[in-house]
Each structure stands twice: as C-alpha cells, then as structure tokens.
Amino acid sequence: MRWMPPAPLWTAVGAGAVAAAVVLQVSTTAQAALSSTEIARRAAQITVLITVEGETGPGRRYGSGTLLSREGSTYYLLTANHVLDGQQNYQVRTADGQTHRLSSIRPLPGVDLAIAQFSSNGTYPTAQIGQGSPILPGMDVYVAGYPVPSDVLPANTFNITDGKVTAAPSAGATAENLGYTVLYNNLTRAGMSGGPVLDNEGQVIAIHGRTEGGTEVGKGLNAGIPISTFLALVPKVYEEQGTERLIAGDYDGAIAAFRQGLRFNQTSADVLSSLAYAYFAKGDYRQAIEMASQSLQNDPRSINALRVRGAAYIQSNNFGRAVEDLNQAVSGRGRAIDYGLRGLAQMRSSRFQEANQDATRAVESATDSPVSYLLSSSIRSQAGDSRGAQEDRNRATQLLATAQPNAYELAIARGLRLPLDGNTLRDEGNQGGRVSPPGDNGVQGPTGNPNPPGTGNTPNPPPPPAGGTRITAAVPMTPAAQAIARALENQRRHRFGNRGFNPQILPTGVPGYDFSIRTTTRSVYYYAKPERSGPASYVGAIFLDQNSETNAPRVGFASVLCGDPRGIRPADPVYVRGSVRCGGESLPVGNSAANNPSRSPGPTGNTPPPPGGNAGNSTRTANPATRPAPPTVAASSPAVATLMQMIRIQQSARSSSQEFIRFPGQMTRPPYNLSLASRYDYSIRTTTRGAFHYAIPDSGSDRASVAAIFLAANAPTNARNPNMVWVACQAITPGRVRPADPSYGAGGLRCGPGTEPVDMGQR
C-alpha cells in the first residue's frame, strides 16, 4: 500500500449557473481502467468534508461525504449515518473550498448510511456509480476522504489511499453488520468515514465507514457498505415520506417525494407504482397510466401497478383495458378491492351480471374493508339496487369509524371520488386529509379549485359502529406484555436524541412466546405470539408525535400496547390526529404505561415585544370583501404573541426564498433571533401553500394555540413576494391537545373545530 498525494483540487467555474435536473449516474457496463492520478482527481471532485458549524480547534469533529446528484441548485450527498449522528448543525466544504450548510438529513433503514442535501449555485461534478462489475476479492480499490488533522496532516486535507478488496459481500445488511459487507486493506484514518470507495474505473462501489478495532488509523481491515445496498434501500426512504403525504392529501408533495426516490433508483417498480397512485388520487389519470406502465415494465407481476392502472383506465372510459388489468390482478392473488374495481368496470360497460358477481366477491372476501363496500355500493346503485347500495354504504360508514384503509386504497377511493361523507380516513400520519363527496372542492379533482392540501376543516370523528361501545382494558398485563412495554420504553430513550429507532432493541426473557419487530422511519412495532393456543397475543407500538419531523433528534412520542385474546398476530395499532388506538379486533392492555401518549420537552425562552408594534399586523392581505372577519376574543396567552412573530418571520422568509420555514429552531437563530415563550412546546407543519404553527402548553390548565399563514387564493404556488393571509386561533378548553387546523377557502379564513379566533389586530 502507498499513500497518494491528492491531485490539484478542481475549482468550480460558471458560478450562478443552474443546471437542469440530473439523476444519479449509474454505469452498468465495464469501463476502461484509469490511471491512479486520474482516479485521485475524480475522487477529489466528488468528496466533501463534513464538520459541525462553529466547532474549531483540536476537538473539532471530521467526517466525509460523497456527492451523488444534483437538481437545480440542490446537491445530494451520501455519507455514513454515524457521521451525522447528533443534534448539531452540519456543514460541508466542497472541492473549491466553499462551505455550505447541510439540510434534510435522512437515514436509511437498517444500515449506517444517510442522505443529506445542500444548496449552491456552483457547479460540482457528481459520482459515477459502479454497477457493471461485481465486487471481488483481489480487485484494486481506492478510499478517499478528509482525515482528522495530525502533526503531519494539515486540516482540510483531501486524502486517498489504494489497496485491495480482501472479502466480497456474501450476505445482506443485518442489525449486526449495519450493511458493512465489503472488506479491504487500504490505510485509512478517522474522519474518512462517509467517503467513497472507488474501483480502478473511478466509479463509486461502496461507502467507507469502519476500521478494524475502531482505531484512529486503520492499518488492518476496513469495511464499506456496497453502493448496491444504497440503491436497494433509498427508494423506501422517500416512498415512506411520499406515503405520509399521500394520506394527508398533499398529492403534489407525495409526487415530489416519490420522484426523489426515482432520482437514485430509476427502475424501482415500487416507486413508479406509488407515483401512479399519487397521480390517480390527484385526478391525473393519463400520468397514472404512464407511471403504472413503467412500473410493469420493470415488474410485470406487480399487482399494485395493475390495480392502479386498471382504475385509471376506468376513469378514462377504457373499460376493456381496465378489465384486462384487473383480471391479472385478481388471478395474481389480488385483494378484495380488485374485485370491486373490476365490477365497476363491468358495470360501466353494461355487463351487469358480472358486475354484481364481483361486487359480492369484493365484500365477501374482505368484510372489514370500507373501500370494498363503497365500490360495491357504487356498483349496486348503478344497477338500480338502491336498497343494497344503501346497506353497503351504511356498512362502509360503520367501518370508517374503526378501520384504516392503507394509503393506496385511500388513493383509489379519492381518485374514484367515492362518497365518503367527509369522514377522515384513518391511517398513521393522517394530518386531517379527507375525501369529499363529488362536487366538494375540498379535495382536488380533475376540475375545480381546491383548497391547499391539509388546510380543509378537520371533520369531527365519525360515530362508533352500531351495536355498542368499544371495550377497553380487556386483555390482562402478562410477562409478555411487560417485555414489550420495556422494549417500547427503551426505544423511547434511544430515539430521544438520535435520528432513528434501534432495531436491535428486542423483548427477551419470556418463554412460550415468539417476539418480532418491524420498524419504519416514524414508528416501531413489537409482536409477541404465543407458541401454543390459549394465551393472548400482543403488539406494542411507539410513534413519533405528529408534530415531530422525521429526521429530528429531539422528538415527541405516542405509544400503545394492545392484545388479542385469540392468540393470533394482532392488527397493527395506528396513530392518527394526535391519538393512538388498537387496530382490528385487538384491545388495550390493562395497567400499561405504554398506553399514554407523551411529549418531549419543548424549547424555552422569554417573549420580547412583537417586532414592528402590533404582533397581528400583516403587510399583505387578500381582498377583505372576499374574506369576512370572524368574531374575535382577547389574546391572553403569551404563546399567541410568539406564534404571531413566527407568522411575520414566515411572511418574510416565504417572500424572499419561495419556501416556508419548517422548524422553530431555525427562527431562533440569526437573522430572526426569535425568543420562544416558555412553558409551551412549539412545532411547525408546512404545505406547498401554507404553514401551521402550534403552541402546546406544558400544563393542562393552559390553552393550546395555532396560527396559520396561507398564500392568497390568487397567488401562484411558485410566486415570489406573494400576497398572504393569516389567522390565529386558540383552543376553547384548556389542555395539552394539539388544536384543529384553521382553513382558508371560498368561505375565507376559519378556525378549526374546538377553537376560536384570537384578536391580533388587522388580518
């Protein structure tokens, strides 16, 4: 092995130029070998130094990263997750010596990798990803990065060393190896974690991150995570984010998130299928068909893609093609919804007997699916069976009180404009999105002028099903349930201060039960299934609070512990609109501390006088004639004044950057220097056309508040310096419950249910 001095650092040219969208550059064919000098030159261009803002001196922490792709002025980089593990603000230093702040850090599930991004008008090369040849023992590799300074190594010095692969990947990522499955003997140093491992063609084949014994200088074996592991996992990160937005009714946000996943893996059938569902829910059936068709090119047996393409063909009046797709879905172990969709296509093509047969199959094969009953109701109504249609509609209404359609069935229901009577469809992460009856402009359809996603009035929960109330605490606390409760508490302690849950925290020590775990970026589920019949089965879940950002280190939580006396695997619990509940037929476990939502402490501070005088003044308002002022109450809470300062900051930020601020902590730093009123927990939720600011009191004797700012109805989403309107509301009753969102639509500005307007001066 030999140390190779870095090639002259490349300098960016053409500052200010903005390139078109650039997806990940993946090579699937062998390239010509390059000289070691050329490899070093390329590596220096794509490797960045990662440090903590404000840290200087001997204790400064170092890490490295690899530039992956660019879209406009946004660059995406890949690094080891442990490099960014903490609550600090991170910055990167690119090859031209410029420093940029990192944002949107997203860990990948189950491995020590994370994606982050920064903004720059500079032009920087991005990595060429190697997928053409397998990683084999004996092949030449180069590890690049920025080591921690030493007596002979100055600060900010790019370093690259050569070596050979000593062991090729033989297994996938596990909780023990965190994805580190390729070994090599290069000389490495602390600080090079997150840097690229390149082959002799200059292509990135892995990300470096471990050294034998964890020493400052890696003189033995080192380990990296193959880039193929990243390509397989990255779509799931953005797919989960897109699914959350799809549930919330933010279709454009869902589409943007799904397309992020495609940027790194353009052939992911799952992501392409998810895009089809988002377009279908939005009412863009042509694009839904296009995305589903691309998904089927990569996975011809994808039932999800067949289902949504069939539904889009129905809405495009191409019933023959719809039946063809849905026939394949049904024969490929499709679900009840596939029978319902096929029946709808049969009905619209006047094949009444086949349609009624499919309607019957739909409800018989999934007696707990509200969407299947709604499809059956639609079919029977068109067939003239008004009584049967009403019966199915009533059953769907009952199920909507307790059942939770998944995101993709929800998208189908919205895209078909099924009449759900304004009931909130239940699923984890729902922020109040609803499906409206035909003619209601609260949800975007093929035509109409919708309200901004997530800003509609949140309806009251539907009534419970007929036949009695839900039994509570019907399953006893047993050692198996206690083991899950302990695991939930350990997850809570680990996640508070870290950016991800720990899949290695498992329940133990209870004979007679099989334990398992399932994790997402926002939740963890534990299952305990008895090895013999008789005992109850259990499921426990912990969720990030709905006000907490997915990648934030300090978050709030909600948890629940449920059991099923039948001993079968219980249905997953859900967290919706600020409360947790058991799923399916499972029941809460008695005397469990896990069955109590909890919140992390919020920031504290003193409230200064409102900037510019009256905290309620808005320099930009919509036409008052179209927005009648609601009655007001006195502003009695110091949190309201803080929220109104947040609104003024948002107004300034949105006018200058075309984006709303997403975190309260950003407002406490320069240039805003906001002081947060003490005794309240603050959070922000943003959409493409609005921002909601919440102040939840630490004490149950105080009232919660919410303030929202919206782009005016006539302002384009991408407008600079747009007209904006805002409103502040306060909960009518005291308590630590997040208040319902205000809305802005044809009726003007309105406070949500259970809240009243606050007098802040001019609106």
N, C-alpha and C positions, 0 to 999 in steps of 0.2 A: 504494500500500500504506500502511497505517496500523497503528501499534501500538495494541492494545486492552487497557486495564487489565482485570485479572481481576474477574469478578463476586465478590460476597462468598462466601467458602468455605462450602460446605454442612457442617453439623455432624451427626454420627451421633446418632440417638436410639434408645431401646429397647435399651440395652446389655444383653447377656446373652441376647437372643432368638436362637434358632436357626431359620433358615428351612428349608423343605423344599428338595429338590434343584431347582436352577434351571439349565436348559440354556442354551446360547448363544442370545441374542435376535437372530434374523436376519429382516430385513424384505425381502420380495421384491416389494413394491408401492411405488409412489411415495407420498411423504408431503407434507404441506403445508410450504412453506418457513417457517423460523423467523427471528426477529429475531437480529441478531448478539449481542445481550445474552443471549438465551436459549441460544444455541449456546455462548457462553463459560461460562454457568452449568453446562450439562450437561457440557462438557469438563472443567471443574474437578473435578466429582464422580468422573469415571472415570479421571483421570490421576494417577499416583503418582510420587513422587520415589524414585529408586534410588541408594543410596550404599553404600560399604564400611564395615562395622562398625569403629568405633574410629578412623576417619580424621577429622581435624579440620584447620582452618587453610587456608591458600591452596592447598595441594596436594591438597585433597580432590576426589575424582572424583565426577562427577554423571552421571546418566542418568535416563531417564523410562520409564514403562510404562503400559499400558492395561488396566484391569480388564475381564475378559471374562465370567466367570461365577462362580457360587457353588454349592457343595453343602454344606449344613450350615454348619459353621464354617470351611470351606476355600474360599479365593478363588483363582481362576486369573487370571494376567495374561499379556499378550503384550508383548514388547519386542524390540529389536534384539539379536541374539546377541552382537555386539561389546561391548554394554554390560556383559554378564555374563562376558566372556571373561577368565578368570583363576582363581586358587586362593583368592580371598578369600571371606569370609562376607558376603553382601549383606543389606541391609535396605531396606524400603520405608516411606515416610512417606505416609499416606493424607490425604485432604482435611481430616479432623478433627484433624490434627496428631499422630496416634498412629503409633508406629513398630512394625514387625513384621519378623521375620526371614524371609527367603526360603528356600525349600527345593525339592527335586525339580526342578532346572533341566534342561530337555530341549530341546536344539537341534533345529531342523527340518532335514531333509536338503537340502543344496544351496542354501540361502538363508540370509540374515542375519536369522533370526528364532529366538526361543526362547520356550518356555512355562515359567513358574515358578509357585509357589504359596506362600501363607502362610495362617496360621490366625488367626482373630479372631472373637469373639462380637459385634462391632459389625455394624451394618447399612449396607452401602455399595451404591450403585447400580452396575450394570454396563453395558457398552456396548451400544448398539443397532447391529447390523452391517448395513451397507447393501449389498444385493444386487439392489435393484429396478431401478436405472438404471445404464447403463454409464458409465465414466469417460471424459469427452470434453474435448477442448481448449476452453478458454474458460469452463468451469464454475467457480463460486466454491468455494474450499476454505479450511479453517482448520487451522493446525498448532498443537498445544498441547504443553506440556512444562515442565520446570523447568531453565532455563538455568544455566550456571556463573555465580556471582556476579561483579559488576563494580563499578566506582566508583558507578554509578547504579542498579545492580540488586542489592538485598539478597539474602542467602542464603534458600533455601527459598521463592522467589517463583514462583508459577504464572504462566505467560506464554502468550498466544495471539495469533497474527497471522493476517491474512487475505491472500488472494492468488487467483491463478487457475491452473488446470491449463494448462500450455504444450505438453505432449505426452502422449498417451494410450498405454496399453500396446499394443504391436504384436507382441510376442514373449513367450515364456515365460521362466522363470528359466534362466540359464546359469551356468557356472562363472565367467564374467567379470562378469556384472551382479549375481549373487547375489540375483536377484529384484527389483532396483530398476528398475522399468519404467515408473513414472508420474512425470512431472516437473511442478514448479510453481514459482512465483516468490515465494513468501512469504519474509519476512525471518525467518531462524531463527538460533539461537545454539547453540554447543556445550553439550551437556547435554540438549538436546531430543530426541536420538535415542531411539527406542523409544516416543515419544509418538504420539497418534492424529492422523490426518489426517481431518477431518470435512467432509461436504458441507453444503449450506445447509438440510438437514433434520435436522442434528445426528447423523447416522449416521456411524460409522467406516467409511471406504472404503479406508484404507491405513495403514501404519505408517511414520513418518518415520525416516530414518537416514543420509542422505548430503547433503552440500552441495558445490557446485562448488569445486574446488580444495582441499577439506578445511580451509577457514579457520575461525577461531573464530566469525565472523559470516557467515552465508550471505546475501550480498547479491545473488547471481545465481540460478542454477538450483539447486533442491533435488530430491531423489529419495526416493520412498517405495515400499514393497512393497505391491501391491494386496491387500486382505483376501481376495480370491478365491484368491490363491496360498496363503495360510494355510489356507483351508478345504479346498483340494485336498490339501495335504500333511499336515495334522495327523493324520488317521486313521492314516497309515503309521507315525508315531512310536509310537503306542500299540498298533498292530497288531503291530509287531515285538516290543514288550515282552510282549504277550499270547502271541505265538507261542512265545517262550522259556519262559514259564511253562506253556504247554500241553505242550511237550516234556518239561518236568520233572515233569509230573503234578500241578501245582498248578492244578486246574481253577477253583477259586474266584478265585485270583489272576489267571488268564487272563481270566475273565469280567469282573473288575473293570477290568483294563487295556483290554479291548476296549470296555467301556462308557464309559471315559474318551474314547476316540475319537469315540463317538457324541455325547458332550456337545457337541463342537464341530462335528460334521457328522452330523446325524441321518438323512441319506438315503444314507450311504455303503453301497453294496451289499456292498463287500468286508468292511467291519467287521461288518455284520449277518450275513454268511455265516460269518465267523470265530467270532462268538458262537455260531452254530448248532453248529459243530464242538466248541466247548468244552462246551456243554450236552450234546451227544451223548456225548462221552467221559466226562462225569460220570454219564451214565445218565438224564438228564432229557430223555426223547425228546419230550415234549409241547412243552417250550420250544425244543428244537432245530427242530421243525417250524415253530413260530411265527416264530423268527428267520429261518429259511431262506425262509419265505413272504414276509416283509417285504423280504428281500434281492431276491427275484424280482419284487416289485412295482416296485422301482427299476431292476432289470436283468433282464428276463425271460429273457435268454440266458445267465445265469450258470451255467456247468457246475458250479462248486463248490457253489453253493446247491442245484442239482438233485440232486447226488450225496449230500449230507448229508441232505437231506430224504427222498430215497429210502431211505437207510439207516435213518433214524428211523422211516419207515413200516414197514420190515421188522421192526424191534424192537417196533413197536406192532401187529404182526399184520395190517396193512393192506397185503397183498401186491399187490393190484390197483393202488393208488395208487403203490406203490413201483415197479412195473414201468413205469407211465406216466412217472414222473420219470426213471428210468434209461434208458428208450428215448430220451428227449430228450437226455440226457447223451451217450449213445453216438452218436446222429446228429449231435450238435454237436461232433464231434471230441473226444469224451471219451477217457479213458485206460483202461488195462487193468483198473484197479480197478472201473470202471463195469460192464464185462462180468462181473466176479466178483460184484459186488453184485446185478446183475440175475439172474445164475444162482442166487444164494442165494434171492432172492425167488421165482424159478420153482420151485426145489426145495421150498420150504416150502409152495407152493401145488400140489404134486404134479404139476408139469409137468416130468417127469424128462428127456425128450429135450432140450427147450430148455435146461434147467439144465446138462446135460453139454456141450452145444454152447458155452454161454457160459463154462463152466469151461475148456474147451480154448482158446477165444479169449483168455481172461484171461492164461494162461501163455504162449501163443504170441506175443502182442503185447508182452509185457514180461518177457523171460526173466531180468531182473535184479531183479524186484520181489518181495520176500519176502511182502508183504501179499497180492499176487495169488495166490501159491502157497498161502498159508494159506486164502484164500477157496475156491480150487479143492479143497484138501484137505477142507474142511468140506462142500462140495457132494458130493464123491465118497464121503465117509463116510456121509452121509445116504442116498446112493443104493445103499449096500451094497458099494461098490467099496473094500474095506479096503486092498487092496494099492496101488491108485492113490492113495488118500488118504495112505498112509504115504510113498509116493515123493514126493508133493508136500510133505508135512511135512518130510521129510529135506532136500529142496532148499531150503525156506524156512529151515531151521536153518543150512544152509551159507551162504546169502546174508546172514543176520543177522550173520555174523562180519565181513563186509566192506561190505555195502550200508547205506545210510542212508535209511530211509523219511522223507519230509518230514513236517512237523508235522501236516498234515491227514490224510495216510494213517495216521499214528500214532494220531490221534484216532479214526479209523474203526475201526482194529484194537482199540483199547481199548474203544470203545463197543459193539462186537460181542462183546467178551470172547473174542477169538481166543486159542487156547492157544499162547503164545509161550515156554513153559517157563522163564520168568524171565529170558530174555535181555534185556540192555539194548539198547534200540533206539537206533541211532546217529544223532546229529544235532548240529549245533553248538549249544552251550549246554546240553546234557543234564547235569543235576546228579545223575544217579543214578535218575531216574524209570524205572519198569519196568512192563511189562504182565504181569499174573499170569494163570495158568490159572483157569478157573471154580472158585469155592469158596475161592480165596486172598483173604483180606481185605486184602492189602497195597495194593490199589488200589480206590478207591471204585466201587461198582457200584450198581444200583438198590436193593439192600438190603445189609445187613451193617454192620459197624462198622469203617471203615477207619482205618489209621494216619494221622497227619498227613502231608500231601503232602511228599515229599522226605526223610522220616525212615526209610524202609524200609532194610533191609540192602542194600547195593550188591552185586549178584551178581558173581562172577568173570566175566571176559570169556569168550564162547563160544569153543570150539576153532576153529582155522582150517579152511577147507573141505578136504575130502579131495582128494588129488592133489598134495600138495607144499606148500612154504612160499613166502611172497611174496618175489620177487626184489627186492633193494634196490640203489640207486645204479646203475640200468640205463640211464639216459639221461645223456649227457655234458653237461658245462657248456660252453655256447657263448656268443657275444656277446649273443644274445637273452636267454638265461637270466641272464647277468650284468647286463643292463639292468634286468630285473625285480628282481633281488636288490638293486641300488642303489636302486630305487624303494621297495622294502619298507623298507630302512634309513632312507630319507628320511622315509617315513611314520611310522616309529617315533620318530624325533627330533622330528617335528612334533607328534605326538599326545601325547607325554610333556610335559605342562604346558598342553595345550589340551584343550577338551572335545569335539573332533570330528576326524575324519580330513580330509585336504585332497584334494578330487577333482582339483585342478589339478596334483598331482604325477604325472607320467606318464613311462614309459620312452621314451627317444629315442635316435637316433643309430645304429640298426641297420637297414641296407637289407634289403629282401626279407621283412620281417615287418610285419603289421598288429597294432598294440597297442591294447588297450582296457582299461577299468577299470570295476569295479562296486563300489559302497560300500554298507554298511549302518551302523547306529549302533555295531556292535561288530566290524566287520571290513571289510577291503578286499581285493578280488581283482584281479589283473592277468593279462591274457591276451596271449599272443604267438602268432599264427597265421601260418604261412609263406604267402607269396603263390604258391608253386608246390609241387608234390608232391615229396617226398623228405626235406626237413628235418623234424625233430621240432617239435611244438608245445609250448608251456609255459604253466603257470599258477602264479602265486605268490600267497600269501595271508598276511595278518597279522591276528591275532585279539586282542582284549582277553583277558587272563588271566581264567579263570573266577571268580577271587576279586575281580575289579575291578568296581566299579559303572560302569554305562554312562556316567553324566554326570560322573564324577570326572576332574579334570585330571591327576592323577599315577596311572598305572596300570601293570600288568604286561602283557607281551605274549607271544604264541607265534606263530611263523611257519613256513612250509614252502614249498618250491619243488619243483614236480613237472613231469614231461614225458610226452608221449605220442609214441612213435616213429612212429605212423601219420600224424601231422601234422594230425589233426582237433582241434577245440576240446576240451581235456581236461575231464573232470568236475571239479567244484569240490572242493578239499580240505575236510576237516572237522576240527573241534577238539572233542574230547569227553573228559570225565573227565580233564582235565589233559594230554592229549597230542594232537598233530596227526598227520594222516596224509593221504596222497593218496587221491583219490576214483576210483571206477570202475576203468578199466584203466590209469590213469596211474601212473607210477613216480617215486620220488625222484630228484632230480638229484644227481649226484656232486659232492663237494667244495664244497658250498654252505653258507655260514654261516647262510643263511636257514632251514635245516632243523634249527634248535636252538631250543627254547622258551627264553625269557628272562624274568626278573622284574625289576621296578623295585625300587630300594632301599626298605626298609621304615623306619618310624619307630624312633627310638632313645630310650633313657631309662633311669633307674635303677629298680630294683624296691623299693618301700617294704615295710614289714611288712604282711601282709594285714590289712585292716580287721576289727576285731572278733575278733582272735585267729586261730583256725584258718581258713585260706582255704577249706577244704572244707565248712564248716558251712552248712547250708541250714535256714532257719527254717520252710520249708513243704515237706512231703514227702507223697507218696501213702502209702497203706496198705502197710507193709513186707511184710505177708503176701502181697500180690499182686505183689511185686517183689523176688525173692530177690537178695541182694547177690552180685555176681560176685567172683571172686578178684582180689586187688589186687597191685600192685607198688609199690615205693618211688617217691616223687615226687622225681626227681633233677634236673629241668630248671627253671631259673628262669622259663621261659616258662609252665610249668604254673601256677605261683603267679599270674602275670599273668592267665592265662585264667580262673582261678577268681575273681579280683577282677572280671573282666568279667561273669562269671555273676552275682555278687552285685549288680552295678550293673544288669544286665538285670532281675533279680528286682524290684528297687526301681522301675525305670522302667516295667516291664510292669504292676505293681500299681497305679501311680498314673495312667498315661496310656493303658492298654489297647494299647500298641504297644511292640514291641521296638526297641532302638537299632540302626541299620543300619550305622554307620561307627565304626571305632575312634577316629577323631579327635573324635567327639562325647563320648567318655568322658574324653578328656584335658583337656577344658575344664570350668569350673565348671558344676554343683556337684560333679562327681565327681573331677576333677583326678587322673586315673589316670596313673601313670608306666609306660610300656611297657618291659619288659626288653629290653636291647639285644641285637643280633645275631640278631634274628628279624623276619620280615615278617608282620604281623598283618592279618587280614581277618575279615569277618562276613558270614554269609548267613542271612537270616530267612525264615520261612514264617508262615502265619497261626497256627500252634500251637507254634512253636519257633524257636530261634536257635542257630546253629552258629558257633563262634569258632575260628579256625585260627591257629597259630603255626608258620611255616615257617622253618627255620634258614637263615642266610646260608652256613653251612658244611655241606658234605656229610657231615661226621663227626658231626654232632649229629642228634637225632631230632626229627621234627615231632610236634606235639600238636594235639588238637582237644578242645574242651569244648562240650557242648550242654545247653540248658535247654529243657524242654517243659512245656506246660500238662498238668496231671494228666489222666488219662483221663476223670474225671468232671467236669472243669471246662469250662463252655461257652466257645466261642471269644471271645465278647464280654464275658466276665465281668470285673468289677473285683476286684482283690485275689484272684486265683485261686490254688488250690493248684498248686505247680510241683515238678518233679523235675529232677535234673541228673546228669550224668556227665562225667568227663574220661578221655581215652584218649591213649595215646602209641604212635607207630609202633614196631613191634618192631625194625626195622632202621633204621640211620641213613640220612639222605638228605634232599634238598630237594624231596620229593614230597608233595603235599597228601594227608593221611591220609583213609581212608574214613570216612564219616559214621557216628556212633553212631545207634541207633534206639531207639524206645520204643513198645512194642505189648503184645500179650497176654502175651508172654514176659518183660516187664519191660524194664529198661534193658540195652542191649547195645552193646559196642564193635563197630566195623565190621571187615571182613576186614583182616588185617595189622596190627591194633592190639591193645593190651592195656590193661586198666583201670589207673588211677593211684590210689594210696591218698591220699585227701584228707580222711579223717575221715568224719563222718556224711553219708549220701546222702539 
